[in-house]
């Protein structure tokens, strides 16, 4: 590191010293003739104006996907943190490729790499998802097609075997290292190997264009495997229809579509977004995008939520939340530490994360018996974390590091370093005395001089250009070095003495501290896996505490999870509507093989059909992320899919009308639904002729009822004669919503009961059209009724 020291003196004066810090350290001492002004060094000026207490939240992820033989493999890399993730090879069926859709939603990549040789329906779907994503201003994603040779299996395998990870055993042989990598990567999953190998190749070739402001080389700090085998499959339309996520674009066209410019509107994620840490906030989004079928894991989460719902545990929850505020994603910090580019505040953030992670583990010890998750967190190897935090506390002088803007070692750690620092401390006085002596030797027309240090040149005497000075003018006893702007630099005897006596002391101090920093970094990277595991658990704990806060505020109850095909909800409520309505009317729901698993809702407009369907879907969804649910009681059988036909989101890139989108969604339900699926359909068939829509809906219901293994179906419709077109079945139940007429206007009771609605009351909902239009509508309605009765009578004859 460069350091420049300047001292200016004159006769019969005192020193004026100012310390400043930009990219280098400056020591300026100014003395003028016949002045009595004295100023002391201003150490506060060393504060780095560019210092920030937070790292950027934006994470750019590079995703590689490989699809062959009906199976999908994937790998992605986080540029800012150096994390590698690989997806377990999994079956993904056309035409929807739901596993890829789930992966894309969770990763949110800024670039997707595909095999250029593959032009199947999979590539077309990827293009559709990316273009649709761009059209909705949810973010910009690039598509890059690679040559097929980049996916060669043997070449990909060699690249993976050459991968260096911090977790690998120290001083291991090549065979041991290969064995270690085989325990991390399953080379029998060929699609995954293709994806990871192609990703490593692309990073090697294009790192210079990806690493703007990052490290000089790709940093691989971890390699983790993710799985979608336990996920409850939910598509984008369902997420939007149920308002699980509701992204609002930035109002400015300039910022719209820029990563991080969107915000969350009224949604389930917004309701549960109460995490204390940023890693917890990121984990909450992943948690809600990955509803699980693993009933054991869901019960573990419920145990934690139930524990923190108890009032006697509020003090512990507050203490844990206070510690969670300091938890950071250390992979990004350690990537900069490994690249020797970490700033002092990042070292401080790393230390705070270590210290508070140990604190959280210790606080969970008393609660470990109440939950297996808390017991796992309490029993982690926090001794290693404590040692790492202790090393950092004993070695790093955080206050001095902040002042000097660099990694600074405490005194007493290294005697040789302390000696160099003591020599450096006397530098100011020595330079002051030397400058004073040199000024006495200079001609009288020179009013002041400056002493400075420059790397490779040593200490120099600087004199301001005077009137009548010639080019390269020599002064007595001084050797001309160079001229820079208004100053001429010379080498004097005093400068030569300082070169011998002090030399490059400051660069030696920096180099010495850098060596200590590298040894400390090696210790930290040695236990990186333990630290990453604890932080991941802390992020999950943050999410579960946030769920418990929401559950406690709105009076949620713990659902009973079962493996059988059954959904039983008593006095259920819509989790979003109950936050905006003062008196929300709860309703029951029952679906199983005994009482029937297909429900058809009829009722007037605005009677509550859509809200009722959505609340059932949201209660089932909440149970599958481990949350409590808004109901008096609930028994939820594990489902594998949640399908909806609620919103027809038209997109130019899709080249489909609203009715075609409805047909596509209904076809997906019929093709992919199983006995453990939940299907919610709202007014299917309204986008075409009434007769055709009713016929299609009746045929689709008939196909579902004819199956041996039927899903849970909840369907709302305004086709009030639909029951005439469907064969009676004990598995089919019609429900309607009550209302009463008061002064000629309907008053809705929002209470579901068995039966079929008698009228749609569309005329009452259309009161704003005006009296002439309503009279004409009444006349046409009577005519249509007469025609319908005539046709019905003729058919009976």
N, C-alpha and C positions, 0 to 999 in steps of 0.2 A: 504494500500500500504506500502511496506517495504521501509525504509529509513536507510541508513548507514552513520554515520558521523565519520570521522577519523581526529584526530589532533595530530601531532607529533611535539615535542618541544625539545630544548636543551638550555643550559645556554648561555647568551650573544649573542643571535641570534635574527633574525627577521623571520617573517612567510612567507612561500611559499605556496600559496593556489591555488588549481586547482579544478574546478568543471567538473565532467564528468557525462554522462547519457547513460545508456544502458537500462536495465530493471528496475533499481533502481536509486535513486539519491545518489551521492557520494560527500562528501565535504572533501577534503584532504588538511591538513595544515602541512607542513614539515619544521622543523627548526633543523639545525645542529650546533654543537659547533664551535665557532671561525669563523663564516661566516657572511658576511655582505650582502648577496644576498637577495633581497626582490622581491617577485612576487605577483601581484594582481590576484584576482579570474578571470578566463577566462570563462565568461558566454556563449560565443559562442559554447563552447564544449557541451552545453546541447542540441544542435540541434539533433533531432532524425535522424539517418542515414537512417532509414527505411521509413521516411516520404515521401509521394507522394502527388502530388497536384491533381491527378486524380484518380477516382475510375475505376475499371476494367469495360470494355464495355460488357464482356461476361455475358449473362443472361441464366441460365439453367431453362428450363420450363418442368414441369411434366404434361403430358396430360392424362386425363381419358376419354374414349369414350364409350358410351353405345348405341347400336342399337337394336331396337325391333319394330315390327309392321310397318316397313317402315319409322320410324322416328329416328332421331339421336339426342342425347343429349351429351354434353361434358362439361368438366370443366378442367381448368389448373391453376397451381400455379408457380409463379416465385420465385425461391429459394432465390435470392439475395435481392429482394425488398419486399417480403411478400405480393404480390398482388395476389388476387384470381379473376379468370374470369370464368363466366359460359356462355354457349351458349344457346340461346333460342332454344327450341325444334323445329326442322324443318324437313320437308319431304325430304328424300334422296333416290333416286331410283337406283336399280341395273341396269346394271352391273358396271356402271362407278362410282357411288357414288360421284358425283361432289362436293357436299357440304363438304364432308369430305376432298376431295382433296384441296379445297379452304382453309379449316380450317388448315390443315397440313402445307400448304404453308405459311400462315400468322403466325402461332405459332412457327414453326421450333423447335419442342420439342427435348429434349435429351432422353426422355423415354415416351413410350406410354403404358398405362395400358388398357387391354381388358378383357372382360368376358371370362373366360376359358371354359364355357359351350357353348358359341356361336361359332359354327364352320361353319357358313354360308359363302356365297360368299363375305360378307362384310369383314370378317377376312382375306380371301384370297387376297382381294384387298389391305388391309392394309399392309399385308406382301409384296405384289408386290411393293407398293410405297416405303416402307422402304428399301427393297433390291435394288431397282432401285436408290434410293437416295444415298445409300452407294456405289453402283457401280460407280456413277458419281463423287465420292469424294466431295459431297456437305455437308457432315457431317455425323456423326455416331449417330444412334438412336437405342435405345434398345426397345425390345418388351417384356412386362411382362404380363402374364395371371394370373388373380386373381380368387379365388374361387367364385362360384356363391353366397355363403352366404354373401360375402362382399357387394353385390348389393341388399340385402334385403331392401325393400322399407321402412318399419317401422324403421329398424335400421339406415338407411341413414337419415331419417327424424329426428330422435333423435340426431344424430351427428350434423346436421345442426342447430337445435334449441339450442344446447350447444355451438355453435360458438360465440366467443366474438370478437366484432369489435369496433374500436375506435369511430365509428360514432353513436353508440347506445346512447340513452339519459342517462345522468348521474343520479345516484340514482334511477333508475327505478325498478319497481317490476318485478317479473318473468313473469307475464301476459303482462306487457307493453313491456318487452324485446321480448317475443314471437311475439307480434303484430308487433314490429319493424322488426323482421326478416322476417315475412310474407310479409311485404311491399318490401323487398329486393329480396326475392326468391319466385317465383310462384310455390307453391307446387302441383299445378294441372299438371305441366309439369313433368311427372313421369321420363322420360329419363334423364332430367337435374338433378332431385333429386338423382337418382341412381348414376349418375356420380360424383356429388359433395360429396355425402356421402362416396362413395368408395375412393375418393381422400383424404378426411380428415382421414379416417381409415388408409390408407397407410402411410400418413405422420406421424401419431401417432406411428405406429409400426416400421417404418424404418427411422425415423429422424436421428438416430445416424449414419447411413451409408450414409446419404445424406448431413449432415451438417458439412462436413470437412471445418474448418476455418470459419464457420458461427456461428449462435446463438445456445444457449443450447436448445431452444424450438422453434417450428414453430411460426413465427410472422405473424399475419393476420392483415395487416394495411388497406386493402380495399377489397371490394367485388363488382365487376362491371359486368354488363351484356353486352355481345356482340351479334350482330345479323348479319345473312347472308341473310336476307329476301330481301334486296335491292341490292344485289351484282349482277354485270354482270358476268355471268359464263364464265370463261376462263380456259382452261386446261393447263397443263405444256407444251404440244407440241406447243400450241399457244404462250405462253410466250417466248419460245425459238425461234420459227419460226419468230416472229415479232421483236425479239431482244429487248424485254422490259427489260429482265434481261439477263446477260451473265456472268456467274461466271467462273473465271479462277482459277484452282487449283494451289496450291503452287508447284514450280518446284522441291522442295526437297521431296523425298519419305518419309523421316522421319517425315516431317510436314504435308504431304498431308492427308486430311481428318480430321485434327484437327480443332476444332471449332475456328473460327476467322482467320484461315490461308489463306482462299481464298480471292481473290480480284475481283473487278468488271472490266470487259473488256468494249469494245465499245458497249454501250447499251443505251436505253432510260433513265434508272435509272441513269446511269453515267452522262448523259447529264443534267439531272435535279438535280443532287446531289450537291446543292450549299447552303445547310443549314448552319447556323452559330452555332447551338447548337447540341449536341449529341442526345438530345431528339427529335429535329427536324429531324435529319438524320434517326432515328428509325421510326419516324412517316411517313416520306416520303416513306419508304419501305412498310409500312402497307397501306398507301394511294394508292400506285400503285398496290398493291395486292388486293385491294378492290375497283375496279371501281363501281360506284354507279348508280342506276336507279332513285334515288330520285332527281327529277328535281329541286325542291326548294332548296335543299342543294347544288346542282351543281351551281345554279345561285348565291347563297350566296358566293361561292368560286370565281366565275367569277367577282363579284363586288370588292372583295379584290384585285385580280390580276389587274383589270382595274384601280383601285385607285393608286396602286404603279407603274403602267406603265407611269403615268403622270409625266413629268419632274419637275413640281413644288413641287411634293411630295418626291423628292429624298433626301432632308435633313432629313425629318422625317424617311424615310426608313433607312438611315445610322445610325441615332440615335437608332432606334429600333434594328437594327442588332448589334450594339455595346452592347446593354443590353442583347440581346439574347445569347451572347457568355457565359454569366455567369449562364444561366438557366441549372439546373441539374435535374435528376430524384430523387426527395427528398424521395421517398418511400424507396429506398435502404439505404439512410442516416438515415432516421427516424427509420428504423428497427434496425440499430446499436445503435442509440440513446436510443431506448426503451430497448435494451438489455444491456445498460451501457457499450458498447464497441466502441463508436464513438471516433475517433481521433480528435485532434484539427483542422486539415485542413478540416475535414468533417463538423465540426461546422461552420467553416468559409465559406465553400461552401454553407451550408444551409442558412446562413445569406445573402450571395451574391445573392442566388436565390430569397429569400424573397424580398430583396431590389430592385432587377432589375425587378421582377414580378410587384411590385407596380409601378415602373417607367414606364414600358410598358403600364400598364393600364391607367396611367395618360396621356401618350403620345397619346393614342388612343382616348381620349376624344374629341380632336379637329376634328378627322376624323370620329367620330361615325355616323354622318349624312349621310356619303357617302356609308356606308355598314352596314348591319344588324349584320354581324359578328363582326366588329370593335366596333359597339355600344354595343353588348353583352359583349365584353372584357372590354370596358370602364366602363360599369355599374355593374361589379362584385363587390362583397363586399370586396374591397381592404382595407377598414378600419381595418378589422381583420388582414390582412396580414401586414399592417403598424404597428399595435400594436405588433404583434409577432416579427417583425424586431426591433422595438424599445426596447422591453424587452431584446432581445439578445444583442443589442448594449450597453444597460445600465448595463447588468449583466456580460457579458463575456469580459475578458481582452484577446483579440485575440493575441496580441504580446507576452504577458507573457505566454499564453497557448502554443504558438509555441516554446518559449524558454524552458519551463519546460516539454513540452511533455504531458500535461494533461489539463483537464478542469480547468480553473483558473478564479476566480470571482474578479471583480474590487473592489478596495477599496471604502468604502462609502456605499456599498450595505447592509452589515450586520455588526453592531458594534461589536458583539461578535467574528465574524470571523476576523475583523480587529485587535482586541486585541490579538488573537492567532497568527496572522501573525507578529505583533510587537514583541511578545515573541520569535517567531521563528527567527526574524531578529537579535536578540541579542545572539542567540545560538552560533554563531562562536566565538564571543569574550569571552563568558563564558567558552566554552570548551578550548579555548587557554589559558586562565588564570588558569583553573583547571589543564590542562596538565603541565603547567610550575611549579605549586605548587607541583604536584605529582612527577615530575622529581627530585626536590630538596630533597624529602624524600627517593628516591631510592638510592641503593648503587652506589658508584662512577664508578664501572665497567660497568654499564648500560649507554650507550651513548645517547639513545633516547627512547622515549615512544610514544604511540599513544592512542588517546581517540576516542572511537567509540560508536555508538548507534545501538542496535539490538532490534527488536520487542520482547516483552515478557520477555527479559532479562534486558532491560534498557541500561544505559551507562556503558561501560567497559573500563578498562585500558589494552592496549596491549603492551607487551614487546617482543622484538625479542629474540629468543633463543640464549643464550650465551654459550661459551665453558665451559665444565665441569658441565653443568646443569643436575641434576638428574630428574627422573620421578616425576611429580606432585610436583615440588619443590616450597615451600612456600617462599614468601618474607615478610619482617616485615611489619605488618599493612595491608596486602593485603589478600583477600580471593581468592583462586584458583577456577576458573570456568571451563575452558577447554583449550585444546591446538589444534590449527588449523594450519597445515603446519609449517611455521617458526615462528609463533607468539604464545605466551602464554597469555591468557586473565584472568584478575583479576578484582575483585570488591573492590574498595577503598572507603574511606570516601568521597572523592570528587565526586565519581560516585554516591554514595548514596544521596548526597546533590543535584546533578543534577536531579536524579530521582524524588525527592520531589519537587524541584523548577520548573522544566520544564516538566518532565514526557513525555508522548506520544503526544507531541504537533503536530508534523507533521502528524501522522495518524489522529489526531483529525481534523486538517485543511482539509485533504483530505475527511474525512467523512462528514464534514460540507459542503464543496463544492459539494459533491455528493448529499446531500439532496437538496441543491438549484438547482442542475442540474435536479433532478427528478421532482421538482415542475415546472421548466421551460419546461421539456419534456411533462408533463401533459397538459400544456397550448397549446403547439404545436400540440399534438395529438387531442386536442379538436376541432381544426379548420383544421384538416387534409383534410377533404373533400373539403373545399373551396380552399385550396392550391393546391390539386391535380387537381381540375377542372381548375384553372387558368393556371397551368403549361401545362395541356393538350391543352388548347386553345393557349397558347404561342407556343407550338410545331406545331400546325396547322398553326398558323400565320407564323412561320418560313418556313414551306413548301410552303405556298402560295407566300411568298416573293421570295423564290427560283424559283418558277414557273414564277413569273413576271420578274425576272432577265433574265431567258432563253428566255422568250417571247419577251422581249425588244431587246435582242442581235440579235435574228434571225428574227425579224419582224413578229411575229405571230399575228393573228387577233382573235377577239372574235367570237366563233361560236354561232349561234342561235339554242337553244334547243327547240324541239317541241315534242308533244305527238304522232303526226301522223306518219305513215310509210313513211318516206322520208329521203333520203340522197342526198344532193346537194352540191358539192364542186367545186369551181371555182379556177383554177390555183393552185391546191394543189401540195405540195412538200413532199418528204420523209424527216422526221426530222433528220435522221442520215446521209443520203447521201448528203444532202445540206451542212453539216458541213465539208465534205471531198472533195466535187466537187466545182470547181470555178464557173461553169456555169451549174446549174441544170435546166433541161427543165420541167416546170410545166405542169400539165394536168388537165382537168375537169373530173368530174364524176357525173352521175345523175342516181338515182334509186328510182322509185316509181311505183304505180299501173298504172299511165298514160303512162309513157315512157318505162315501163318494169323494172322488178326487177332481171332478170337473164341476166348476161353478160358473153359472152365467148370470151376469148382473144386468138388470134392466131398471129403468127409472128415468124420470124427467131430467132435462138439462139442469146442471148446477145442483143436483141432489146429493153429490158426494161419491159417485162411482169411481172416478179416477183417483181421488185421494185415498179411498178405501183400498184400491188395488195397489197403489204405490206404498201405502203403509205396510201392507203384508210383505211386499217385496223388500222393503227396507228393514223390517224386523228380522226377516230370514237372513238378509245380508249382514246385518250387525252381529247376529249370532255366529256367523262364519268368520268374523275377524276377532272373535273373543270378547266382544263387548256385551254389556247388559243391554236390555231392550225396553222400549216404552210400552209396557203392558203390566197388568196385574200378575199374570203368570204366562209362561210359554213353554211348550215342548216342541223342539225343532228337530226334525230328522235331517241328517246331513244330505245336502243336495250336491249334484255335480255340475249343474248348469243353472243359470238364471237367464231366461229369454224374455224379451219384451217386444211388443209392437205398440209403441206409444207415440213416438215422434217420427215424422217423416222429414228428415233433414235432407233437403234437395241440394245438390252440388253440381256445378257445371261439369266438373271433371268426371262425375259418375255417369253422365249421359243417360239418366233415368228420370222419369217423372215421379211424382209423389206416390201414385198408385203402384208403379213398378217397384218402388222401394218397399212399399207395404207387402207386395207379393214376395219379394226377395226375403224379407224378414220372416214371413209366414212359412216359406219353403224351408228356411233354415230351422225353424221350430220343428217341422215335420220330419226333416232328415236327421237332425242331430239330437233331438230330445230323447231322453231315456226315462225309465221309471223313477229315477232320482232327480228329475229336472223340475224346475218351477217355471211355468209359462204364464206371462201376463200379457193379455191382448186387449187393446182399447180401441173399439169402434173400427174393426177391420172391415173393409169393403165400402167405406163411405166415399172413396175417391172415384167410383164408377157408378153405373146405373144401379138403382136400388135393387132391382130384380137380380142382376148379375152379382152384386155384392152379397146379397143374402144367400144366393145359391153357393157361391164360393165359400162363404163362412160355414154354412151348414155342411158342405162336403168335407171341409177341413176338420170340423168337429166330429163328423162321422168316422173319419179316418183315425182320429185319436181314440175314440171310444171302441173302435174295432180292434185295437192293439191288445196283445196279451199283457204288456207291461206299459201302463199308461202313466204319463207325468202328472204332476199337480198343475191344473189349468184353472185360471181365473180370467174370465172374459167379460168385458162390458160392451153392450151393443144397444142401438136404438131400433134394431129390427125386432119389433115387439111380437111379430108373428113367427119368430124363429122356432118356437117350440112345436109348431105344426110340421116343420120340415125335418125334425130329428126324431128318431125312434126313441120311445121312453126307455130309460135305463136306471137301475138303482145307483149307478155311479155318477149320475147327472143330477144336479140340483140347481133350481132357479132361485135367485135372490133379487129382491127389489128394495128400494129405499122409500120410507114413509114420507108423506107430506099431507098437509091439511089445507083447505081453501078458506081464506079469510078475506072478506070484502072483495071477492072475485080474483084474488091474487094468491098464489101458492106460498105456503110457509113450510120450508123443508125442515124435517126433524133429524136428518142425517143418521137414521137408525136402520140397519140392515135387517130384513126379515125374509122368510121363505115366501115365494110367490113371484108373479109376473106383473109388471107395471101395466096399467090400463091405458095411459096416454103419455105422450112425450112432453106436453105443455110447451111446445116450441113457440106457440103464439104469444104466451105470456112473457117468454124471454125476449121476444122481438118487439116489445112495446115501443121501443125507440124509433121504429120505422115510420110511425105516423098513422093516423086513422084511415086515410084512403087506402094505403097499402094493406092495412090489416083487414079492411072490409073485402077487398079483392081476394086476399088470402083465404078468408072464411068461405067465400063463394066457391073458389077452386077446391078447397078441402071437401066441401059437401059434394061437389061433382065427382071427385075422385072416390069418395066413399060409396056413392051410388054405383059407379062403374065396378068397384071392387066387389060389392055385394052381388051384382048381376053375374059377374064371372064366377063367383063362388057358388051361386045357385045353379048356374048352368053345368058346372063340373059335377055337382052332386046328382043332377038328373042323369 
